[in-house]
Amino acid sequence: MRYVDEFRDGALAGNIAAVIAREADPARTYHFMEFCGGHTHAISRYGVTDLLPSNIRMIHGPGCPVCVLPIGRVDQAIRLAIERGVILCTYADVMRVPASDGLSLMKAKAHGADVRMIYSAADALKLAQTNPEREVVFLAIGFETTTPPTALVVQQAQAAGVKNFSVLCNHVLTPSAITHILESAEVRQYGTVPIDGFVGPAHVSIVIGSQPYSHFAEEYRKPVVIAGFEPLDVMQAILMLVRQVNQGRAEVENEFTRAVTPEGNLAAQKVVSEVMELRQSFEWRGLGVVPYSALKLRPAFGEFDAELRFVLQYTPVTDHKQCECGAILRGVKRPTDCKLFGTICTPENPMGSCMVSSEGACAAHYSYGRFRDIPVVV
């Protein structure tokens, strides 16, 4: 296959669906978690669930960086913009994440704070260079995919001697979150569902490679199949997971061979390791505090660390009592199990992060399947 349309071929999808139906054991139930929000979006958009047997359940994992960003981290950014008068810049989806006191970065902007949407980390550094009289803070979020650009601009800022630029670093790590889901007593306390295997993330795996997932196959006996974002990619990965479970295997397989290698992008890994180091702990929305699951700037780049520059303290904040984002991120509940879904909480007026992000489970379900699970009142 060479063109995108070939990965969306309806006839091929029907053939794969028929094979999955034939090979799925009717005597058992399969629970597969697609960790990445991009896969959640693809499954909803292309109706993949409708093509699967009823005994295969896809669990939407916490693989959307906007969705797992806790309220307390957004509060830090808002305080910087309002109280410290910095130019606060970040990506589009983050602008609308609900924070404390009914605020978001977008609403803080409406109140007069200088909050700006950017398209890349390089845009943030350019803002600092063109506004030398102002402090510019880049609220950096994302998994391993967006971490190298952040590390690179920090290196560039140091080399260029830019003194008014800093990063509020909220980059998090995929393997640590998967480990936490599998073994954490805290997560089990919040509620979990059985997981028989994982659809491994695509873009993250381009950076880190397939090797880091071996741990889950070898120690936890959970198969992992790395998949691309097209519907045929996802369906082929599900078929590969079904076969592993049926055969009692737990291996890391790579469906996305056109982009992912075992070792990943070594140049990207190098720049990240030079600039960043592990945090001892970091709070994830829906998962609680996850040890060694996030990154911060190394001491050699401490002058560009906004937490150090502005002496920021982190304060955890409880989510909205009726918002079920935490349970949805763990696969315990579906979007339609939330009382707010589709009524008070919509993409135009989001109450939780799962509805804010275009890759969030609630936003995907609202856009592509919101009427499917609503009971009919007779």
Secondary structure, DSSP 8 states (H G I E B T S, - for coil): --SGGGGG-HHHHHHHHHHHHHHS-TTS-EEEEEEEHHHHHHHHHTTHHHHS-TTEEEEEEEE-TTTT--HHHHHHHHHHHHHS--EEEE-GGGGG---GGG--HHHHHHTT--EEE-SSHHHHHHHHHH-TTS-EEEEEEESTTTHHHHHHHHHHHHHHT--SEEEEEEEB-HHHHHHHHHH-HHHHHH------EEEE-SHHHHHH-SGGGHHHHHHS---EEE--SSHHHHHHHHHHHHHHHHTT---EEES-TTT--SS--HHHHHHHHHHEEE-SEEEETTTEEEET-BEEE-GGGGGGBHHHHTT---------TT--HHHHHTTSS-GGGSTTBTTTBBTTB-SSHHHHSTTSHHHHHHHHHTTTTS----
